[in-house]
Structure formats: C-alpha cells, structure tokens
Amino acid sequence: MVKDIEGQENERPLIFIGNDDGFRAGGLEALINIAADYGDVVAVAPFEHQSGKSSAITVDFPLRVHSIRNTERVKLYSVNGTPVDCAKLAFDRLLPRVPDLLLSGINHGYNSGNSVIYSGTMGVVFEGSFRGVPSVGFSYGDYMPDADFSLCEPIVRQVIEKVLAEGLPEGVCLNVNIPKCERILGLKRVKSASGYWKEEFEERVDPHGRVYYWLTGQYHNAEPDNPATDHYWLNRNYATVVPCRADQTAYDYL
C-alpha cells in the first residue's frame, strides 16, 4: 500500500513509463497495457523518434507537453524533447508523487552490449535510478514499426512482478533484452558483451548536388563465444537481464 501526495492511502502502485521511439510506438503501447495490470500508469514520451539520444537534455528551446490520453488508470503525454527531458519533466511536473516503479520501452531493437551507453531507452532508466526509483528498460529484437510484442509479455510480467515485490539495490537498474524468435527458452542474468560499433558513414548526394553522410554500421562483438554475455544468449533464443549502474567510476583503478 502506498500514499499519494495528500497522504491518502492508495492500493495501486504508481508506474512511470518512458521510451525513445516516441509516443506513437507500438512498444510503448504494449508496455502501457501490461503495466496497467499492476498499477496506475503515467507515460511521458517524445513527440518524435529519439533513438540514440542517451541522457541528452534540451537547453536551447522550450519544452511543450501535450495530453494524449487521460483515463482513470492511464495518462499519456508527449513532449517535444528527448527521452530524458520527458523523464525529468515528469518527475518535476507531471507525476503526482514519486513512482514506485519506472519502466522504459519496449524499444524497437536491442539495447545489448555497449548500446546501453547510446540508448535513449536506458537514459530514462538511469534517470530513474538517480532518483532512487526501481527502474527497468525493455528492448525487443525487432526493429520494425509494426513489430508484434506479444512474445515479450511473459518476460515483461516476470520482471515487473519481481521488481515490485523485491525492489532493486540502491543505484542498480536493469537492462532487459528479448530476442525475436518462435519461442523464448528462458531468462539469463548476464553481463553486457564487450565490443564496439563499427560505424560506416555512407556518402550520398542530395537532389541539389550537395554531399551528405548517412550513419550505417554494425556491432562488433569482441567475445562472441562467452556464455556470460547478453549477445551469446540472445543468439540462442534466451532473453537477458543485465544489472547496470549509472555510476561509471572505475573503483578498482581508483
């Protein structure tokens, strides 16, 4: 049982949801529908696609909030900013109290390996962990806008129930990735695969004859045969969960 800002008892947890694919994304809708079974949902998402924005914030133009949905159990807003703009604005202005749980996603595409550093989905999660809220990011290995997220539901429910019941250690958040396959074989607790993005900037010419560059590339996995990593198990039809910290201090070297 929790209490709202007026001190009145409220039986249902408050769950905040963000993402980086925008308020129209199918993954966001899937996550809202699942989370609403566990608590009252306030979702705040970018107006447009904001992948790869990490923890970027907007400092050079004003943010505007639009109410998209307002029901008894679900409130959805869009913001003309980054994923972390949405989270910060929610904590300061849109949430009635500190949420019991923060969720982000379900992202269209993996945030495995070192993609966690670039991910706007995980930027929202790290923002929640800064504020002491148990926070989880979900990503699915289907990059298509019309992806079917029904395969994700059992894993998402399993993680939500576990975190609501037990919480998370201080400063720890979770990065959950779910493979696109016919049947998920289980959920593995692992570390992020070491590697790097091998970027290739494709040179193109616009209709006016001006040269521009389009980012392409692929992830180079430095340890493809290591069963302690997320990529290893995702390639074998297992979902993965990696505990993460926003604190990047190298304590062993310190």
Secondary structure, 3 states (H helix, E strand, C coil): CEECCCCCEECCCEEEEECCCCCCCHHHHHHHHHHCCCCEEEEEEECCCCCCCCCCCCCCCCCCEEEEEECCCEEEEEECCCHHHHHHHHHHHHCCCCCCEEEEEEEECCCCCCHHHHCHHHHHHHHHHHCCCCEEEEEECCCCCCCCCHHHHHHHHHHHHHHHHHCCCCCEEEEEEECCCCCCCCEEECECCCEEEEEEEEEEECCCCCEEEEEEEEEEECCCCCCCEHHHHHCCCCEEEEEEECCCCCCCCC
